[in-house]
Amino acid sequence: MSDDEIQRKFDSVADLIQSLAEEHDRRLAEQAELHDRQMDDIPRETGRIERALRHAIRLGLREARAKRRRRREADERLDNAITKLTAA
């Protein structure tokens, strides 16, 4: 193998390494941008989840209060009916 052939192969390998390094840098920059966008989305998504949880809790509390009220009213009706029966 002559010096020129060795130099051509070396240059070819160097070009390939340079090309791979540039591709790596490009992909790394894309991933960094994606990471930054995702990190920016975290507070927005966290807020959305917190609002949904607060809403669900409010609905659950409303339902629990309504059930207690209905149960209390039913107990009062039963007490009144028993009182009327015992008075008769």
DSSP file (Angstrom, degrees, kcal/mol; ACC not computed):
  #  RESIDUE AA STRUCTURE BP1 BP2  ACC     N-H-->O    O-->H-N    N-H-->O    O-->H-N    TCO  KAPPA ALPHA  PHI   PSI    X-CA   Y-CA   Z-CA
    1    1 A M              0   0    0      0, 0.0     2,-0.1     0, 0.0     0, 0.0   0.000 360.0 360.0 360.0 130.4    0.0    0.0    0.0
    2    2 A S     >  -     0   0    0      1,-0.1     4,-2.4     4,-0.0     5,-0.2  -0.299 360.0-108.0 -82.7 168.0    1.4    3.3   -1.0
    3    3 A D  H  > S+     0   0    0      1,-0.2     4,-2.6     2,-0.2     5,-0.1   0.875 120.2  54.1 -62.3 -37.0    1.6    6.5    1.0
    4    4 A D  H  > S+     0   0    0      2,-0.2     4,-2.6     1,-0.2    -1,-0.2   0.902 108.8  48.0 -64.5 -41.5   -1.1    8.1   -1.1
    5    5 A E  H  > S+     0   0    0      2,-0.2     4,-2.6     1,-0.2     5,-0.2   0.913 112.5  48.8 -65.2 -42.5   -3.5    5.1   -0.6
    6    6 A I  H  X S+     0   0    0     -4,-2.4     4,-2.7     1,-0.2    -2,-0.2   0.924 112.1  48.9 -62.8 -43.2   -2.8    5.2    3.2
    7    7 A Q  H  X S+     0   0    0     -4,-2.6     4,-3.0     2,-0.2    -2,-0.2   0.907 110.9  50.3 -63.9 -41.5   -3.4    9.0    3.2
    8    8 A R  H  X S+     0   0    0     -4,-2.6     4,-2.5     2,-0.2    -2,-0.2   0.915 112.8  46.2 -62.8 -43.3   -6.7    8.5    1.2
    9    9 A K  H  X S+     0   0    0     -4,-2.6     4,-2.6     2,-0.2     5,-0.2   0.918 113.4  49.3 -65.0 -42.7   -7.9    5.9    3.6
   10   10 A F  H  X S+     0   0    0     -4,-2.7     4,-2.8    -5,-0.2    -2,-0.2   0.937 112.4  47.6 -61.3 -45.8   -6.9    8.0    6.6
   11   11 A D  H  X S+     0   0    0     -4,-3.0     4,-2.6     2,-0.2    -2,-0.2   0.885 111.2  52.0 -62.4 -38.9   -8.7   11.0    5.1
   12   12 A S  H  X S+     0   0    0     -4,-2.5     4,-2.2     2,-0.2    -1,-0.2   0.923 111.9  45.0 -63.6 -44.6  -11.8    8.9    4.4
   13   13 A V  H  X S+     0   0    0     -4,-2.6     4,-2.6     2,-0.2    -2,-0.2   0.904 112.8  51.4 -66.2 -40.6  -11.9    7.7    8.0
   14   14 A A  H  X S+     0   0    0     -4,-2.8     4,-2.5     2,-0.2    -2,-0.2   0.903 110.2  49.3 -62.9 -41.1  -11.3   11.2    9.3
   15   15 A D  H  X S+     0   0    0     -4,-2.6     4,-2.7     2,-0.2    -1,-0.2   0.906 111.2  49.7 -63.7 -41.3  -14.2   12.5    7.1
   16   16 A L  H  X S+     0   0    0     -4,-2.2     4,-2.7     2,-0.2    -2,-0.2   0.921 111.4  48.4 -63.6 -43.9  -16.4    9.7    8.4
   17   17 A I  H  X S+     0   0    0     -4,-2.6     4,-2.5     2,-0.2    -2,-0.2   0.921 112.5  49.0 -62.1 -43.9  -15.5   10.5   12.0
   18   18 A Q  H  X S+     0   0    0     -4,-2.5     4,-2.4     2,-0.2    -2,-0.2   0.916 111.6  49.2 -61.9 -43.6  -16.2   14.2   11.4
   19   19 A S  H  X S+     0   0    0     -4,-2.7     4,-2.3     1,-0.2    -2,-0.2   0.913 112.1  47.9 -62.7 -43.8  -19.5   13.4    9.8
   20   20 A L  H  X S+     0   0    0     -4,-2.7     4,-2.5     2,-0.2    -1,-0.2   0.888 110.9  51.5 -64.6 -38.8  -20.5   11.2   12.7
   21   21 A A  H  X S+     0   0    0     -4,-2.5     4,-2.5     2,-0.2    -2,-0.2   0.906 110.5  48.4 -65.3 -41.3  -19.4   13.8   15.2
   22   22 A E  H  X S+     0   0    0     -4,-2.4     4,-2.4     2,-0.2    -2,-0.2   0.911 112.3  48.5 -64.8 -42.2  -21.5   16.5   13.4
   23   23 A E  H  X S+     0   0    0     -4,-2.3     4,-2.6     2,-0.2     5,-0.2   0.909 111.5  50.6 -63.4 -41.8  -24.5   14.1   13.3
   24   24 A H  H  X S+     0   0    0     -4,-2.5     4,-2.6     1,-0.2    -2,-0.2   0.930 110.8  48.3 -60.6 -46.3  -24.0   13.4   17.0
   25   25 A D  H  X S+     0   0    0     -4,-2.5     4,-2.3     2,-0.2    -2,-0.2   0.898 111.5  50.6 -62.4 -40.9  -23.9   17.1   17.8
   26   26 A R  H  X S+     0   0    0     -4,-2.4     4,-2.2     2,-0.2    -2,-0.2   0.939 113.0  45.0 -62.8 -47.6  -27.1   17.7   15.8
   27   27 A R  H  X S+     0   0    0     -4,-2.6     4,-2.6     1,-0.2    -2,-0.2   0.880 111.2  53.7 -64.9 -38.0  -29.0   15.0   17.5
   28   28 A L  H  X S+     0   0    0     -4,-2.6     4,-2.2    -5,-0.2    -1,-0.2   0.907 109.1  48.8 -62.5 -41.7  -27.7   16.1   20.9
   29   29 A A  H  X S+     0   0    0     -4,-2.3     4,-2.2     2,-0.2    -2,-0.2   0.900 111.0  50.6 -65.3 -40.7  -29.0   19.7   20.2
   30   30 A E  H  X S+     0   0    0     -4,-2.2     4,-2.5     1,-0.2    -2,-0.2   0.918 111.2  48.3 -62.1 -43.5  -32.4   18.3   19.1
   31   31 A Q  H  X S+     0   0    0     -4,-2.6     4,-2.7     1,-0.2    -1,-0.2   0.877 109.5  52.4 -65.9 -37.0  -32.6   16.2   22.3
   32   32 A A  H  X S+     0   0    0     -4,-2.2     4,-2.4     2,-0.2    -1,-0.2   0.908 110.5  48.2 -64.6 -41.2  -31.7   19.2   24.4
   33   33 A E  H  X S+     0   0    0     -4,-2.2     4,-2.4     2,-0.2    -2,-0.2   0.921 112.3  48.7 -63.9 -44.0  -34.5   21.3   22.7
   34   34 A L  H  X S+     0   0    0     -4,-2.5     4,-2.6     1,-0.2    -2,-0.2   0.921 111.2  50.6 -61.4 -44.1  -37.0   18.5   23.3
   35   35 A H  H  X S+     0   0    0     -4,-2.7     4,-2.6     1,-0.2    -2,-0.2   0.921 109.7  50.3 -59.6 -45.1  -35.9   18.2   26.9
   36   36 A D  H  X S+     0   0    0     -4,-2.4     4,-2.0     2,-0.2    -1,-0.2   0.911 111.1  48.6 -61.9 -42.8  -36.3   22.0   27.4
   37   37 A R  H  X S+     0   0    0     -4,-2.4     4,-1.5     2,-0.2    -1,-0.2   0.915 112.5  48.6 -63.1 -42.5  -39.8   21.9   25.8
   38   38 A Q  H  X S+     0   0    0     -4,-2.6     4,-1.0     1,-0.2    -2,-0.2   0.894 110.2  50.9 -66.0 -38.7  -40.8   19.0   28.0
   39   39 A M  H  < S+     0   0    0     -4,-2.6     3,-0.4     1,-0.2    -1,-0.2   0.870 108.5  52.5 -66.0 -35.4  -39.5   20.7   31.1
   40   40 A D  H  X S+     0   0    0     -4,-2.0     4,-0.6     1,-0.2    -1,-0.2   0.817 106.8  54.3 -67.0 -30.2  -41.5   23.8   30.2
   41   41 A D  H  X S+     0   0    0     -4,-1.5     4,-2.8     1,-0.2     5,-0.3   0.724  89.4  78.8 -75.7 -22.1  -44.6   21.6   29.9
   42   42 A I  H  X S+     0   0    0     -4,-1.0     4,-2.8    -3,-0.4     5,-0.2   0.923  93.4  45.2 -59.2 -50.4  -44.2   20.2   33.4
   43   43 A P  H  > S+     0   0    0      0, 0.0     4,-2.4     0, 0.0    -1,-0.2   0.906 114.7  49.6 -61.3 -38.7  -45.7   23.2   35.4
   44   44 A R  H  X S+     0   0    0     -4,-0.6     4,-2.1     2,-0.2    -2,-0.2   0.933 114.4  43.9 -63.8 -46.3  -48.6   23.5   32.9
   45   45 A E  H  X S+     0   0    0     -4,-2.8     4,-2.5     2,-0.2    -1,-0.2   0.885 112.1  53.1 -66.8 -38.6  -49.4   19.8   33.2
   46   46 A T  H  X S+     0   0    0     -4,-2.8     4,-2.7    -5,-0.3    -1,-0.2   0.914 109.4  49.5 -62.5 -42.4  -49.0   19.8   37.0
   47   47 A G  H  X S+     0   0    0     -4,-2.4     4,-2.5    -5,-0.2    -2,-0.2   0.903 110.0  50.7 -62.1 -41.7  -51.4   22.7   37.2
   48   48 A R  H  X S+     0   0    0     -4,-2.1     4,-2.2     2,-0.2    -2,-0.2   0.918 112.2  46.7 -62.6 -43.4  -53.9   20.9   35.0
   49   49 A I  H  X S+     0   0    0     -4,-2.5     4,-2.6     2,-0.2    -2,-0.2   0.912 111.3  51.5 -65.8 -42.3  -53.7   17.8   37.2
   50   50 A E  H  X S+     0   0    0     -4,-2.7     4,-2.7     1,-0.2    -2,-0.2   0.912 110.1  49.4 -62.1 -41.7  -54.0   19.8   40.4
   51   51 A R  H  X S+     0   0    0     -4,-2.5     4,-2.3     1,-0.2    -1,-0.2   0.913 111.3  49.4 -63.5 -41.5  -57.2   21.5   39.0
   52   52 A A  H  X S+     0   0    0     -4,-2.2     4,-2.4     2,-0.2    -2,-0.2   0.906 112.0  48.4 -64.4 -40.9  -58.7   18.2   38.0
   53   53 A L  H  X S+     0   0    0     -4,-2.6     4,-2.6     2,-0.2    -2,-0.2   0.920 110.9  50.0 -65.4 -43.5  -57.9   16.8   41.5
   54   54 A R  H  X S+     0   0    0     -4,-2.7     4,-2.6     1,-0.2    -2,-0.2   0.913 111.7  49.4 -60.8 -41.4  -59.4   19.8   43.2
   55   55 A H  H  X S+     0   0    0     -4,-2.3     4,-2.4     2,-0.2    -2,-0.2   0.927 111.2  48.6 -62.9 -45.2  -62.5   19.5   41.1
   56   56 A A  H  X S+     0   0    0     -4,-2.4     4,-2.4     1,-0.2    -2,-0.2   0.893 111.6  50.0 -63.0 -39.9  -62.8   15.8   41.9
   57   57 A I  H  X S+     0   0    0     -4,-2.6     4,-2.8     2,-0.2     5,-0.2   0.927 109.8  50.6 -65.3 -44.0  -62.4   16.4   45.6
   58   58 A R  H  X S+     0   0    0     -4,-2.6     4,-2.6     1,-0.2    -2,-0.2   0.919 111.4  48.2 -59.4 -42.9  -65.1   19.2   45.5
   59   59 A L  H  X S+     0   0    0     -4,-2.4     4,-2.5     2,-0.2    -1,-0.2   0.910 111.8  49.9 -63.7 -41.3  -67.5   16.8   43.7
   60   60 A G  H  X S+     0   0    0     -4,-2.4     4,-2.4     2,-0.2    -2,-0.2   0.907 112.0  47.3 -64.2 -42.2  -66.8   14.1   46.3
   61   61 A L  H  X S+     0   0    0     -4,-2.8     4,-2.6     2,-0.2     5,-0.2   0.915 111.4  51.2 -65.4 -42.3  -67.4   16.4   49.2
   62   62 A R  H  X S+     0   0    0     -4,-2.6     4,-2.3    -5,-0.2    -2,-0.2   0.924 112.0  46.9 -59.6 -44.9  -70.6   17.7   47.6
   63   63 A E  H  X S+     0   0    0     -4,-2.5     4,-2.5     2,-0.2    -2,-0.2   0.910 111.6  50.4 -65.1 -42.2  -71.8   14.1   47.2
   64   64 A A  H  X S+     0   0    0     -4,-2.4     4,-2.3     1,-0.2    -2,-0.2   0.912 111.8  48.2 -63.0 -42.0  -70.9   13.1   50.7
   65   65 A R  H  X S+     0   0    0     -4,-2.6     4,-2.5     2,-0.2    -1,-0.2   0.912 111.1  50.5 -64.6 -41.5  -72.7   16.1   52.1
   66   66 A A  H  X S+     0   0    0     -4,-2.3     4,-2.7    -5,-0.2    -2,-0.2   0.902 110.1  50.2 -63.5 -40.7  -75.8   15.3   50.0
   67   67 A K  H  X S+     0   0    0     -4,-2.5     4,-2.7     2,-0.2    -1,-0.2   0.919 110.9  48.8 -63.8 -43.1  -75.8   11.7   51.2
   68   68 A R  H  X S+     0   0    0     -4,-2.3     4,-2.7     2,-0.2    -2,-0.2   0.916 112.0  49.3 -62.0 -42.1  -75.5   12.8   54.9
   69   69 A R  H  X S+     0   0    0     -4,-2.5     4,-2.6     2,-0.2    -2,-0.2   0.932 112.6  46.9 -62.4 -45.8  -78.4   15.3   54.3
   70   70 A R  H  X S+     0   0    0     -4,-2.7     4,-2.5     1,-0.2    -2,-0.2   0.903 113.4  48.8 -63.0 -40.9  -80.5   12.6   52.7
   71   71 A R  H  X S+     0   0    0     -4,-2.7     4,-2.6     2,-0.2    -2,-0.2   0.915 111.5  49.5 -64.9 -42.5  -79.8   10.1   55.4
   72   72 A R  H  X S+     0   0    0     -4,-2.7     4,-2.3     2,-0.2    -2,-0.2   0.912 112.1  48.4 -62.5 -42.9  -80.6   12.7   58.1
   73   73 A E  H  X S+     0   0    0     -4,-2.6     4,-2.4     2,-0.2    -2,-0.2   0.901 111.6  49.4 -65.0 -40.4  -83.9   13.6   56.4
   74   74 A A  H  X S+     0   0    0     -4,-2.5     4,-2.4     2,-0.2    -2,-0.2   0.903 110.2  51.3 -65.0 -40.2  -84.7    9.9   56.1
   75   75 A D  H  X S+     0   0    0     -4,-2.6     4,-2.9     2,-0.2    -2,-0.2   0.907 109.7  50.2 -62.0 -41.3  -83.9    9.4   59.8
   76   76 A E  H  X S+     0   0    0     -4,-2.3     4,-2.6     2,-0.2    -2,-0.2   0.914 110.6  49.1 -63.9 -42.7  -86.2   12.3   60.7
   77   77 A R  H  X S+     0   0    0     -4,-2.4     4,-2.4     2,-0.2    -2,-0.2   0.908 112.7  48.0 -62.8 -40.6  -89.0   10.8   58.6
   78   78 A L  H  X S+     0   0    0     -4,-2.4     4,-2.6     2,-0.2    -2,-0.2   0.923 111.2  50.2 -65.6 -43.8  -88.6    7.5   60.3
   79   79 A D  H  X S+     0   0    0     -4,-2.9     4,-2.6     1,-0.2    -2,-0.2   0.916 111.7  48.6 -60.5 -43.0  -88.5    9.1   63.8
   80   80 A N  H  X S+     0   0    0     -4,-2.6     4,-2.5     2,-0.2    -1,-0.2   0.909 111.4  49.6 -63.3 -42.0  -91.7   11.0   63.0
   81   81 A A  H  X S+     0   0    0     -4,-2.4     4,-2.2     2,-0.2    -2,-0.2   0.914 112.4  47.1 -64.2 -41.8  -93.4    7.8   61.7
   82   82 A I  H  X S+     0   0    0     -4,-2.6     4,-2.6     2,-0.2     5,-0.2   0.913 111.2  52.0 -65.4 -41.6  -92.4    5.9   64.8
   83   83 A T  H  X S+     0   0    0     -4,-2.6     4,-1.7     1,-0.2    -2,-0.2   0.919 110.8  47.8 -60.8 -43.8  -93.5    8.8   67.1
   84   84 A K  H  X S+     0   0    0     -4,-2.5     4,-1.2     1,-0.2    -1,-0.2   0.892 112.3  49.4 -64.5 -39.4  -96.9    8.8   65.3
   85   85 A L  H  < S+     0   0    0     -4,-2.2     3,-0.3     1,-0.2    -2,-0.2   0.911 112.0  47.1 -67.1 -41.4  -97.3    5.0   65.6
   86   86 A T  H  < S+     0   0    0     -4,-2.6    -1,-0.2     1,-0.2    -2,-0.2   0.801 111.1  52.8 -72.1 -26.0  -96.4    5.0   69.3
   87   87 A A  H  <        0   0    0     -4,-1.7    -1,-0.2    -5,-0.2    -2,-0.2   0.730 360.0 360.0 -78.3 -22.4  -98.8    7.9   69.9
   88   88 A A     <        0   0    0     -4,-1.2    -1,-0.2    -3,-0.3    -2,-0.2   0.481 360.0 360.0 -80.2 360.0 -101.7    6.1   68.3
